[in-house]
Amino acid sequence: MTGDSSVGIIGGGLAGLAAARTLGKLGHRAVVFDKGRGPGGRSASRRAAPFAFDHGAQYFTARDPDFRRSLEKWLENGVVSRWDGRLVSLRAGRSRPVRGGTERFVGVPQMNALAKFLASDVEVHCRTRVGSIEHATTGWKLFGEDGGELGEFARLVIAMPPAQAAALIGDQSPLGRRAAAIRMRPCWAVLLGLAEPYGVAFDGAFCEASALSWVCRDSSKPGRPSAEAWVLHASAEWTEEHLDEPPEIIADTLPRELERLTGMPLPRVLNRDAHHWRFAQPDSEREAGVPVDRDRGLVLAGDAYSGGRIEGAYLSGVAAARSLVG
Ligand SMILES: Cc1cc2nc3c(=O)[nH]c(=O)nc-3n(C[C@H](O)[C@H](O)[C@H](O)COP(=O)(O)OP(=O)(O)OC[C@H]3O[C@@H](n4cnc5c(N)ncnc54)[C@H](O)[C@@H]3O)c2cc1C
């Protein structure tokens, strides 16, 4: 697997997939490797019948004109839909409606639908963790966890959280140090399937003065099963203080915090899981510019370099591809 225009991409989240599609349009062969069972990374969904959960990204907004143009196509294709959930900001005993004209969008039938759609005309190798990379005069060699060679590419896009990117790059490029300097914050997520609807008058809440930062009635999103599904996200601070707690404790503690905030007991819980996101969101809003090492044909992509959200991740993949071959 080599050739002057071949590009290897490590990471099949929205940044890596956007990079692959952009490279394809520019006439380059792009091959994506992802360690997950499917593409999508943190834009993730999980089913536990009859419930469906988006336990990573909850929804996305679209501000950039290029991103909005792509969004129009996804809406036409039905892989994305607008979500008009009733949102509030929530403090113990008090909730205030969130006003303002922000449009929010979700993948349909699950959040990972967009990644699946973007991956549909891209060569993606899932369940393939890249264990090491090696820069040679001809380009970059990629190796699996077992040391077996995965391929050799003229250029390389690394589209994964910065700490993981830094570990792969090491001292083979100055970009290793640049990635190592970016801090990502963790998030505990709890997935709750309920026997009946929770009687609160909102579908999503930004939580204040709480261990929780966000809670969402996932079953209120378009195209989801009707079974009452909630996702609770802990704040980064609280997660950092409870990193080593067993998932069962987290899955018990955060629902109780939701009850405290709303003053309403939850209906019978039929499904209860906790998921730990080690690298959930970047600490700072924006890293300036695309990190590119032209001498070695290496570029970094991902939300950490472009605003920390789905829109930023996607745009960073597009920008990374263009800067590598443009
Ligand atoms: C809890 C949570 C809530 C969020 N809420 C929102 C929200 O409401 N709105 C919003 O816009 N954004 C939200 N985000 C952020 C959003 O999910 C990310 O900005 C976006 O998905 C990042 O995409 P990415 O491609 O940069 O990275 P990722 O999605 O992390 O993709 C990186 C990929 O690299 C792969 N990988 C890592 N190491 C290797 C390896 N060695 N070999 C092969 N593959 C590897 C991973 O499997 C992964 O698929 C949230 C994130 C989390 C975790």
PDBQT file of the ligand as one rigid body, heavy atoms in Angstrom, charges set to zero:
ROOT
HETATM    1  C1  LIG A 401     -19.254  13.306  26.581  1.00  0.00    +0.000 C 
HETATM    2  C2  LIG A 401     -19.087  14.157  25.363  1.00  0.00    +0.000 A 
HETATM    3  C3  LIG A 401     -20.052  15.098  25.032  1.00  0.00    +0.000 A 
HETATM    4  C4  LIG A 401     -19.917  15.874  23.889  1.00  0.00    +0.000 A 
HETATM    5  N1  LIG A 401     -20.916  16.734  23.528  1.00  0.00    +0.000 NA
HETATM    6  C5  LIG A 401     -20.844  17.392  22.357  1.00  0.00    +0.000 A 
HETATM    7  C6  LIG A 401     -21.944  18.156  21.871  1.00  0.00    +0.000 A 
HETATM    8  O1  LIG A 401     -23.010  18.169  22.480  1.00  0.00    +0.000 OA
HETATM    9  N2  LIG A 401     -21.788  18.839  20.715  1.00  0.00    +0.000 N 
HETATM   10  C7  LIG A 401     -20.640  18.777  19.966  1.00  0.00    +0.000 A 
HETATM   11  O2  LIG A 401     -20.581  19.397  18.897  1.00  0.00    +0.000 OA
HETATM   12  N3  LIG A 401     -19.589  18.044  20.395  1.00  0.00    +0.000 NA
HETATM   13  C8  LIG A 401     -19.669  17.351  21.556  1.00  0.00    +0.000 A 
HETATM   14  N4  LIG A 401     -18.625  16.573  21.977  1.00  0.00    +0.000 N 
HETATM   15  C9  LIG A 401     -17.361  16.644  21.243  1.00  0.00    +0.000 C 
HETATM   16  C10 LIG A 401     -17.407  15.835  19.943  1.00  0.00    +0.000 C 
HETATM   17  O3  LIG A 401     -17.810  14.511  20.217  1.00  0.00    +0.000 OA
HETATM   18  C11 LIG A 401     -16.007  15.848  19.372  1.00  0.00    +0.000 C 
HETATM   19  O4  LIG A 401     -15.623  17.201  19.173  1.00  0.00    +0.000 OA
HETATM   20  C12 LIG A 401     -15.868  15.146  18.031  1.00  0.00    +0.000 C 
HETATM   21  O5  LIG A 401     -16.635  13.981  17.965  1.00  0.00    +0.000 OA
HETATM   22  C13 LIG A 401     -14.378  14.856  17.863  1.00  0.00    +0.000 C 
HETATM   23  O6  LIG A 401     -14.124  14.209  16.637  1.00  0.00    +0.000 OA
HETATM   24  P1  LIG A 401     -12.626  13.826  16.275  1.00  0.00    +0.000 P 
HETATM   25  O7  LIG A 401     -12.682  13.148  14.956  1.00  0.00    +0.000 OA
HETATM   26  O8  LIG A 401     -11.763  15.021  16.435  1.00  0.00    +0.000 OA
HETATM   27  O9  LIG A 401     -12.149  12.810  17.424  1.00  0.00    +0.000 OA
HETATM   28  P2  LIG A 401     -12.731  11.407  17.853  1.00  0.00    +0.000 P 
HETATM   29  O10 LIG A 401     -14.175  11.347  17.634  1.00  0.00    +0.000 OA
HETATM   30  O11 LIG A 401     -12.218  11.163  19.230  1.00  0.00    +0.000 OA
HETATM   31  O12 LIG A 401     -12.021  10.389  16.848  1.00  0.00    +0.000 OA
HETATM   32  C14 LIG A 401     -10.731   9.866  17.078  1.00  0.00    +0.000 C 
HETATM   33  C15 LIG A 401     -10.725   8.435  16.603  1.00  0.00    +0.000 C 
HETATM   34  O13 LIG A 401      -9.400   7.927  16.734  1.00  0.00    +0.000 OA
HETATM   35  C16 LIG A 401      -9.503   6.563  17.012  1.00  0.00    +0.000 C 
HETATM   36  N5  LIG A 401      -8.210   6.141  17.572  1.00  0.00    +0.000 N 
HETATM   37  C17 LIG A 401      -7.597   6.579  18.700  1.00  0.00    +0.000 A 
HETATM   38  N6  LIG A 401      -6.401   5.973  18.854  1.00  0.00    +0.000 NA
HETATM   39  C18 LIG A 401      -6.261   5.144  17.784  1.00  0.00    +0.000 A 
HETATM   40  C19 LIG A 401      -5.231   4.253  17.372  1.00  0.00    +0.000 A 
HETATM   41  N7  LIG A 401      -4.075   4.098  18.065  1.00  0.00    +0.000 N 
HETATM   42  N8  LIG A 401      -5.409   3.554  16.218  1.00  0.00    +0.000 NA
HETATM   43  C20 LIG A 401      -6.542   3.693  15.488  1.00  0.00    +0.000 A 
HETATM   44  N9  LIG A 401      -7.541   4.516  15.844  1.00  0.00    +0.000 NA
HETATM   45  C21 LIG A 401      -7.401   5.248  16.968  1.00  0.00    +0.000 A 
HETATM   46  C22 LIG A 401     -10.669   6.466  17.987  1.00  0.00    +0.000 C 
HETATM   47  O14 LIG A 401     -11.241   5.168  17.984  1.00  0.00    +0.000 OA
HETATM   48  C23 LIG A 401     -11.617   7.511  17.417  1.00  0.00    +0.000 C 
HETATM   49  O15 LIG A 401     -12.608   6.947  16.578  1.00  0.00    +0.000 OA
HETATM   50  C24 LIG A 401     -18.761  15.744  23.081  1.00  0.00    +0.000 A 
HETATM   51  C25 LIG A 401     -17.801  14.778  23.403  1.00  0.00    +0.000 A 
HETATM   52  C26 LIG A 401     -17.978  13.969  24.520  1.00  0.00    +0.000 A 
HETATM   53  C27 LIG A 401     -16.968  12.889  24.819  1.00  0.00    +0.000 C 
ENDROOT
TORSDOF 0
